Amino acid sequence: MKTFKKIIVIVVILMVILALRTMWYAGIFRPLSPVDQQSHTLITGMVGAEDITIDQSTGLALVSSTDRRKALQGDAVKGAIYQLDFMAKEPVFKVLTTSFDQDDFRPHGISLYTDPLDSTKWLFVVNHRISGHSIEIFQYTDTSLIHSETIKSTLMKKPNDVVGVGKRSFYFTNDHDSDGGGFSSFEDFLLIGTGSVVYYDGNDMKMLDEGIRYANGINASKDGKKLYVAACTDGSINVYDRNPFKKSGNIPCKTGVDNLEWDADGNLWVGAHPKLLKFLSHAKDSQKKSPSQVLKINLQNPENPEISEIYVNDGNPISGSSVAAVYKDRLLIGGVFDDGVIQIVQKK
């Protein structure tokens, strides 16, 4: 009987340790001080701006939109890619995928690639159709999107984000190894990584890395030598050499990192979830707000990245920030579920 009691005590202690470990990584004990010293405007007119990328040659933003709450409820949902001229006096979202013949088009992560040889522009889109996942490739002509190709693979377990590195080549992340994964999954609470990074060279898919804790946003360095992958529940960003492919570093961010975007000066901008359990509640109930956070990572010294917290709110005016994209002095922030995006004019 004494042995049995000892086993029970040990099990309870281990459960408490695991619970505290999960709460630590989820940001329960992390102090949160709002940072909003700049003027901001909420631009409404579309729901669920999970990812945003800005064409630095024109200043036009492309926004990936899906009403994810309705999709989670099993409703028929068609998402869209929007264009936003946020520099205009009265910014308006313009749908670029009206003619795309998929009633269940549900875009997630996106990436804009400009070919250095002919200057053509290609948009890569993670698509969560009812029939299965795919990467859609569109040619972008500044005013329209022309669908070029659909890429599918058994290695697309649960794709989250994508980065184009050629007209038909790209890397993408799987945040989990099955459709059942999510912030509320058993593996996430135990901080067991089931995410991965996959490469498509235009002909073949190749698994490059596995066991990542909620692999999320992905982006390649401007010189093409490095790959950056957000490990959301780990609170850090993995750094890889592309050729030959190997993990070469890690950037601790101590928050739930999501999508990654570059600015013109070579800084990496991160939309983040500082309170992951609040984000989980927000996903289930729009009335429960989740804080939004934006980080700026200066990589001039790659061995010692400089991380700055640029923006933090308590869930208002937008909850669950997943992306931050910059053009000149303008910062756009998108959220996974809310209506609209925040535009901030940054102080110089």
N, C-alpha and C positions, 0 to 999 in steps of 0.2 A: 504493500500500500504506500509506503514511504517513497519507493521508487516511482510509482505512478504519479504521486503528487509532485515529485521533482520534475518529471517529464512535463506535467501540466504547467508548472511555473516557468520552465524553460520555453515552452511553446508560447505562452502569454508574453514573456519578455521579448521573444523574437518577433511576435506580431506587433508589439508596441514599437520596437525598433524600426520595423518595416514601414509602419504607419507614419512615424516621425520622419523617416527618410523620404517617403513620398511627399509629405506635406512640405518638407524643406525644398525639394526640387520644384514643387508646384507653386512656391512663392508665398505660402501661408504666413511665414514668419518675416517676410521681406517688407521693410517699411516702404511706404509709397507716398511720395510728396509730389503733388501736381506741378508740372513745369509748363507754363503757358504764358510767356512774356511777349508773345507776338500776336498781331491781329489775325483772326481766322474767320473763314466764311464756310458755311455748309452749303455745298452745291447738291441739290436733290434732283431726283428724276430717274433713278435706276436703283435696283436693290442688289446688295451683295457684291460689292467691289472687292472681291478676294485678291485680285492681282491687278497691278497697274504698271505699264511700262511707257516711257516717254521717248518719242523719236527726237533725239537731240538735234537733228538737222532742221526740224520744223517747229519744235515746241508743242506738237500735238500729242496728247495722251491717248493710249489705247487701254480700255478697261474691260476686264473679264467679269461678267455679271450672271449670277444665277440666284433665284429665290430658293435658297437651300432649306429653309424651314418647310416650305411647301413640298419640296422634293423629299425631305425626310419623312413627311407625313404620307407620302405615297401619291401626292397629287401630280397631275400631268403638268410638267414644267418645261418650257423652252427658254434657255438662257440666250445671251447675246454678247457680242463684242461691240463695245461702244467706242466712239471717238469723242474726245473732249478738247475743245479749244479753250483751255482754262484762262488764257491771257485775255480773252475777249471781255468786254464790259459786262455782258450778260451771257455767261457760259451755258451752253445747252448740250446735252448728251445726244449724239447722233448714232443711230444703229447702223452698223456696217454688215450685219449678217442676216438681214431681212430675207434675202433670196436663197440663203443656205438651206437646202432641202432636208432638214432633220428636225422633226417635231420634238425630239427629246435631246436636242443639243444642250449640253450642260458643261460650259467651259469652267476650268479651274485655273491652274497656273498658265502663264503665257510668256513668250519670249520673242523679241524682235531682233532679227538678224539682217544686217546689210552686207551684201556680197561685195568684197573689196575690188573685184575685177570689173563688174558691170553696174555696180551701185543699185541693183535690184534689192527690194526689201521683202523679207519673208517672215510671216508670223506663225509661230508654233504654239499650239493650244492643246492642253490636256482636256480631254472630253470624257465625261462620265455618262455614257448612254446607258439606257436600261439593258440593252443587249450586250454591253461590255465596254471596257475602256479602250481608248485609242488616243493617238496624237494626230491632230489635224494640222495640215500645212496649208497656209494661204499666202498668195502673193499680195503684198500691200502696195497700193499705188497712191498713197496720201489721201485719197478720197473714197477708196473702196477696198474690199477684200475679195479676192478671187480664189475660190477653193482649188487647190492643186492636188492634194493627195491625203489619204487616210492610212495611217500606219498602225497595225495591231500586232500583238505578240503575247505569248503565254508568260513572258517575263513582266508584263504590265499587270502586276498583282493588285496594286492600289496606288496608281500614279498620282502625284501631288503637284509637282512643278517640273518645268522643262527649260533647257537653254539650248538654243540653236547655235551650231558652230560651223554650219555649211548650209547649202540650199536644201539638202535632204538629210543632213547628219545632225544629231543632237544627243544630249545627255538628259536623263530624267530621274526623278526620285520616286520610289515607292515608300509611302510613310509607314506601311505595314505589309506583311506578306500575304494578306487576305483581305477581302472586303469587310470582314467583321471588325477590323481594327478601327480604333478611334481613341479620343482622349479618355473614354470611359472603359477601355478594354483592360482585361486582366493583366496583360503584359505591361501596359503603361503604368498601372498602379505599382507594379513590382519593378518598374524601370528596366524592363527587359527589352532590348532593342530588336525589332524585327524589320526595320526599314532597310532600304538598299539604294544603290546607284547603278544605273544601267546605261550603256552607250550603244547607239545605233549609228553605224558608219555609212548608211545609205543602202546597205545590202544585208548586214547581219547584226543581230542584237548580242550584246555581251554583258554579263553580270560582272561588275567591277568591285563592289564592296557590299557587305551585308552586316547585319547586326547593329545598325544605327538606330539610336533612340529617336523615333519619330522623325525620319528624314523628311525635310520640308522644302524650303526654298533652295534653289540652286542657281549659280551663275558662274560664268567664266571670266577670268581677268581680261583686260583689254588687249594684252599682248598674246593671249591664248595659251599661256604657259601653266596657269593655275586654274583649279576648280574649287569653288566654295560651296559647301553644303550645310544648311542649317539643321542641327540636331535639336529639335524643339524641346523635348522633355529632358534632354541633357543640359539644356541651357547654354549651348556652345555652337561654334561653327567649325566644321572640319575643313581642313585645307589639303588639297591633293595636287601633286604634280601630274600633268596630263601625259607627258611622254618622256620616259615610260610612266605608266600610271602607278602612283603609290601615295599613301597618306604621308604628308610632310609636316603637318602642324595642326594646331587646334587653338581657336580663339574663345576663351571663356567669356560669356556675356552675362551669366547669372540671371537669365530671364528666358521666357518661352519664345525663342527666335522663330520667325516665320519667313516671309519672302525677302529676297535680297535684290537690291537695285544699285547700279553705279550712277554717280553724277559725273559731270564733265571734267572734274578735277581728280578723278580716280578714287573718291571716297565711296565706301560701301555703306548703303543705307538699309536699315533693318526695321520692318514692322514687327512688333513683338507683343506677347501676352504676359505681363508681369504676374498675373494671378490666374494660373491655369485652371484651377477648380472653379473659379468664378466664370471663366470662359465656358466651361462645361455647363454650368447652370444657365448662362446666357443663351447657349445653343438650344436649350430646351424651352426657355421662357424669355420672350423679348423684354419683359418687364424687369428682369434681373440683369443689371448692367455689369459689364466687364471692362476693367481699365484698358486704356490704349497707351501704347508706348512706342517711341521712335528712337533708335540709336543711330549714330553716325560713327563709322569706323575709319580712322585715318591710317592708311597702310604704307605711308612713306618709309617707315621703318618696319618691314614685315616681321622682324623678330620681336618687336615690341609695339603692337598696334595700340593706337590711342582711341579709346572708346568714350564718346560723349553722349549723354542723355539729352536729346533735343526737345522732346515733347512727352508729357505724361498727363493723362486725365483720369477721372474717376469713373469713366464710362459715358460721359456726356461731353460734347454733343454727339460723339460716335463711339460705339462699343466694339471691342474685339478687333483692334487694328491688326491687319495682316500684311500691310505693305506700305512703304513710304518711298515716293519717287520725286526726284528733284530736277528742276529746270531753272537755271539762273537763280533768282532769289525766291522762287516759288517752290513750295513743298506740298505735295498731294498725299493724303492719307486715306486709305480705303479699309473697310471692315468686312468681315465675312458675312454678316447678316443684315446690317442696317441699310437704310435708304440714303444714298448719296455718298459724297466724299468731302473731306475737309481740305480747304486750300489755305495755306499759311504763307503770308509774305514775311520772309525772314529778315531780321534786322542785320544790317551789315556791321 
